[in-house]
Amino acid sequence: MRAWRSFTICRCGVRGAGLGWASGVGRSGAIVGPTLGGVLLAQQLPLREDFLIFAIPAAVAAAAMLVFALASARTRVPVAVASALE
C-alpha cells in the first residue's frame, strides 16, 4: 500500500533519484561486504567478533530507518489533502 502512496505523493524525478541512491548503496555493500569478510577471516578473529562487526552497519541502518519513520510521522500529510494541493 505504501508503494501506491509514493505514486500519488512523490514526483517521478524524486522516485527515480531515490531508486538510484538505493541501487548505488546496495552495490557498494555488495562490494564492501565480501571484502570485509575476507579481511576478517584472514585476521582469524573469533566468529563472535566477526558477527558483531557485521551487525554494526545493520544496527546503524535500523536506527536511521527508525529516525526517518518518526520524523515522517510528524510531518505526514493526509492523501486527500495532498491530492487537493495538486
ROSE-4610 file (N, C-alpha, C; in Angstrom, 1 decimal, always signed):
// ROSE-4610
residu = [M/M/M/R/R/R/A/A/A/W/W/W/R/R/R/S/S/S/F/F/F/T/T/T/I/I/I/C/C/C/R/R/R/C/C/C/G/G/G/V/V/V/R/R/R/G/G/G/A/A/A/G/G/G/L/L/L/G/G/G/W/W/W/A/A/A/S/S/S/G/G/G/V/V/V/G/G/G/R/R/R/S/S/S/G/G/G/A/A/A/I/I/I/V/V/V/G/G/G/P/P/P/T/T/T/L/L/L/G/G/G/G/G/G/V/V/V/L/L/L/L/L/L/A/A/A/Q/Q/Q/Q/Q/Q/L/L/L/P/P/P/L/L/L/R/R/R/E/E/E/D/D/D/F/F/F/L/L/L/I/I/I/F/F/F/A/A/A/I/I/I/P/P/P/A/A/A/A/A/A/V/V/V/A/A/A/A/A/A/A/A/A/A/A/A/M/M/M/L/L/L/V/V/V/F/F/F/A/A/A/L/L/L/A/A/A/S/S/S/A/A/A/R/R/R/T/T/T/R/R/R/V/V/V/P/P/P/V/V/V/A/A/A/V/V/V/A/A/A/S/S/S/A/A/A/L/L/L/E/E/E]
num = [1/1/1/2/2/2/3/3/3/4/4/4/5/5/5/6/6/6/7/7/7/8/8/8/9/9/9/10/10/10/11/11/11/12/12/12/13/13/13/14/14/14/15/15/15/16/16/16/17/17/17/18/18/18/19/19/19/20/20/20/21/21/21/22/22/22/23/23/23/24/24/24/25/25/25/26/26/26/27/27/27/28/28/28/29/29/29/30/30/30/31/31/31/32/32/32/33/33/33/34/34/34/35/35/35/36/36/36/37/37/37/38/38/38/39/39/39/40/40/40/41/41/41/42/42/42/43/43/43/44/44/44/45/45/45/46/46/46/47/47/47/48/48/48/49/49/49/50/50/50/51/51/51/52/52/52/53/53/53/54/54/54/55/55/55/56/56/56/57/57/57/58/58/58/59/59/59/60/60/60/61/61/61/62/62/62/63/63/63/64/64/64/65/65/65/66/66/66/67/67/67/68/68/68/69/69/69/70/70/70/71/71/71/72/72/72/73/73/73/74/74/74/75/75/75/76/76/76/77/77/77/78/78/78/79/79/79/80/80/80/81/81/81/82/82/82/83/83/83/84/84/84/85/85/85/86/86/86]
x = [+0.8/+0.0/+0.9/+2.0/+2.9/+3.4/+3.7/+4.2/+3.2/+1.9/+0.9/+0.9/+1.1/+1.2/+2.3/+3.4/+4.6/+4.2/+3.4/+3.0/+2.1/+1.4/+0.5/+1.1/+2.2/+2.8/+4.1/+4.9/+6.3/+6.3/+7.0/+7.2/+8.1/+8.0/+8.8/+10.3/+10.8/+12.2/+12.7/+11.8/+12.2/+12.3/+11.3/+11.3/+12.5/+12.8/+14.0/+15.3/+15.4/+16.6/+16.8/+15.6/+15.7/+16.0/+15.5/+15.9/+17.3/+17.8/+19.2/+20.2/+19.8/+20.6/+20.6/+19.4/+19.3/+20.1/+20.0/+20.8/+22.3/+22.7/+24.2/+24.7/+23.9/+24.3/+24.3/+23.3/+23.3/+24.5/+24.9/+26.0/+27.3/+27.4/+28.6/+28.7/+27.5/+27.5/+27.9/+27.5/+27.8/+29.3/+30.0/+31.5/+32.2/+31.8/+32.5/+32.2/+31.0/+30.7/+31.6/+31.8/+32.7/+34.1/+34.5/+35.9/+36.2/+35.3/+35.5/+35.4/+34.6/+34.5/+35.8/+36.4/+37.7/+38.8/+38.8/+39.8/+39.6/+38.4/+38.1/+38.5/+38.2/+38.6/+40.2/+40.8/+42.3/+42.9/+42.3/+42.8/+42.5/+41.8/+41.5/+40.9/+39.9/+39.2/+38.2/+37.7/+36.7/+35.4/+34.6/+33.4/+32.4/+32.4/+31.5/+31.8/+33.1/+33.5/+33.2/+33.4/+33.1/+31.6/+30.7/+29.3/+29.0/+29.6/+29.3/+29.8/+30.9/+31.4/+30.4/+29.9/+28.9/+27.5/+27.2/+26.0/+25.9/+27.1/+27.1/+26.4/+26.7/+26.0/+24.5/+24.1/+22.7/+22.0/+22.7/+22.1/+22.0/+23.0/+23.0/+21.9/+21.7/+20.6/+19.3/+19.1/+17.8/+17.5/+18.6/+18.4/+18.0/+18.6/+18.3/+16.9/+16.4/+15.0/+14.1/+14.4/+13.5/+13.4/+14.5/+14.5/+13.7/+13.9/+13.2/+11.7/+11.3/+9.9/+9.2/+10.0/+9.4/+9.3/+10.3/+10.3/+9.2/+9.0/+7.9/+6.5/+6.4/+5.1/+4.6/+5.5/+5.2/+4.7/+5.3/+5.0/+4.2/+3.5/+2.7/+1.5/+1.3/+0.1/-0.9/-2.2/-3.1/-3.2/-3.5/-3.6/-4.6/-5.8/-6.8/-6.3/-5.6/-5.0/-4.0/-3.1/-2.0/-2.6/-3.7/-4.3/-5.0/-5.5/-6.2/-5.2/-3.9/-2.9/-2.4/-2.6/-2.0/-2.9]
y = [-1.2/+0.0/+1.2/+1.2/+2.4/+2.7/+1.7/+2.0/+2.7/+2.5/+3.2/+4.7/+4.9/+6.3/+7.1/+6.4/+7.1/+7.6/+6.9/+7.4/+8.6/+8.8/+9.9/+11.1/+10.9/+12.0/+12.5/+11.6/+11.9/+12.1/+13.1/+13.3/+12.2/+12.0/+10.9/+11.1/+12.4/+12.6/+12.3/+12.5/+12.2/+10.7/+9.9/+8.5/+7.9/+8.5/+8.0/+8.2/+9.4/+9.6/+8.7/+8.4/+7.5/+6.1/+5.7/+4.3/+4.3/+5.3/+5.4/+5.3/+6.1/+6.0/+4.7/+4.1/+2.8/+1.7/+1.8/+0.8/+1.0/+2.3/+2.5/+2.1/+2.3/+1.9/+0.4/-0.3/-1.7/-2.3/-1.7/-2.2/-2.0/-0.9/-0.6/-1.7/-2.0/-3.0/-4.4/-4.7/-5.9/-6.1/-4.9/-5.0/-5.0/-4.1/-4.0/-5.2/-5.8/-6.9/-8.1/-8.7/-9.8/-9.4/-8.2/-7.8/-7.7/-7.1/-7.0/-8.4/-9.3/-10.6/-11.4/-11.2/-11.8/-11.3/-10.0/-9.4/-10.0/-10.0/-10.5/-12.0/-12.8/-14.2/-14.4/-13.5/-13.6/-13.2/-12.4/-12.0/-13.1/-14.1/-15.2/-14.7/-13.8/-13.4/-14.4/-14.5/-15.4/-15.1/-16.1/-15.8/-14.9/-14.9/-14.0/-12.5/-12.2/-10.8/-10.5/-11.5/-11.2/-10.9/-11.6/-11.3/-10.0/-9.6/-8.3/-7.2/-7.4/-6.3/-6.1/-7.3/-7.1/-6.7/-6.8/-6.3/-4.8/-4.1/-2.7/-1.9/-2.2/-1.4/-1.7/-2.9/-3.2/-2.4/-2.3/-1.6/-0.1/+0.4/+1.9/+2.1/+1.2/+1.3/+1.2/+0.3/+0.2/+1.5/+2.1/+3.3/+4.5/+4.5/+5.5/+5.4/+4.2/+4.0/+4.4/+4.1/+4.5/+6.0/+6.7/+8.2/+8.7/+8.2/+8.6/+8.4/+7.2/+6.9/+7.9/+8.2/+9.1/+10.5/+10.9/+12.3/+12.4/+11.4/+11.5/+11.3/+10.7/+10.5/+11.9/+12.7/+14.1/+15.0/+14.8/+15.7/+15.1/+14.0/+13.3/+14.1/+14.2/+14.9/+13.9/+14.0/+13.0/+13.0/+11.9/+11.7/+12.6/+12.8/+13.7/+15.1/+15.6/+16.9/+17.1/+16.0/+16.1/+16.1/+15.4/+15.4/+16.7/+17.4/+18.7/+19.8/+19.6/+20.6/+20.6/+19.5/+19.4/+20.1]
z = [+0.0/+0.0/+0.0/+0.7/+0.7/-0.7/-1.5/-2.8/-3.6/-3.5/-4.2/-3.7/-2.5/-2.0/-2.6/-2.8/-3.4/-4.8/-5.5/-6.9/-6.8/-5.7/-5.6/-4.9/-4.1/-3.4/-4.0/-4.4/-4.9/-6.5/-6.9/-8.4/-8.9/-10.2/-10.9/-10.7/-10.7/-10.5/-9.2/-8.2/-6.8/-6.6/-7.1/-7.0/-7.8/-8.9/-9.7/-9.0/-8.3/-7.6/-6.4/-5.7/-4.6/-5.0/-6.1/-6.6/-7.0/-7.6/-8.0/-6.8/-5.7/-4.5/-3.8/-3.8/-3.1/-3.9/-5.2/-6.0/-5.8/-5.8/-5.6/-4.2/-3.2/-1.8/-1.8/-2.4/-2.4/-3.1/-4.2/-4.9/-4.2/-3.5/-2.6/-1.5/-0.9/+0.1/-0.4/-1.7/-2.3/-2.6/-2.7/-2.9/-1.5/-0.6/+0.6/+1.6/+1.5/+2.4/+2.3/+1.1/+1.0/+1.2/+0.8/+1.0/+2.5/+3.3/+4.7/+5.4/+4.8/+5.4/+5.1/+4.0/+3.7/+4.6/+4.8/+5.7/+7.2/+7.6/+9.0/+9.1/+8.1/+8.2/+8.1/+7.4/+7.3/+8.6/+9.4/+10.7/+11.8/+11.5/+12.3/+13.7/+13.6/+14.8/+15.1/+16.4/+16.7/+15.9/+15.6/+14.8/+15.5/+16.8/+17.6/+17.2/+17.2/+16.9/+15.5/+14.6/+13.1/+13.0/+13.6/+13.5/+14.2/+15.3/+15.9/+15.0/+14.3/+13.4/+12.2/+11.7/+10.6/+11.1/+12.4/+12.9/+13.1/+13.2/+13.4/+12.3/+11.0/+9.9/+9.9/+10.2/+10.3/+11.4/+12.5/+13.7/+13.3/+12.6/+12.2/+11.2/+10.3/+9.3/+10.0/+10.9/+11.7/+12.4/+13.0/+13.8/+12.8/+11.6/+10.7/+10.2/+9.9/+9.5/+10.6/+11.8/+12.9/+13.0/+12.9/+13.0/+11.8/+10.6/+9.4/+9.6/+10.1/+10.3/+11.4/+12.4/+13.4/+12.9/+12.1/+11.5/+10.5/+9.7/+8.7/+9.3/+10.4/+11.1/+11.6/+12.0/+12.5/+11.3/+10.2/+9.1/+8.0/+8.3/+7.3/+6.9/+5.6/+5.0/+4.6/+5.0/+4.5/+3.0/+2.4/+1.0/+0.4/+1.0/+0.5/+0.4/+1.4/+1.4/+0.3/+0.2/-0.8/-2.2/-2.5/-3.8/-4.1/-3.0/-3.2/-3.5/-3.0/-3.2/-4.7/-5.4/-6.8/-7.8]
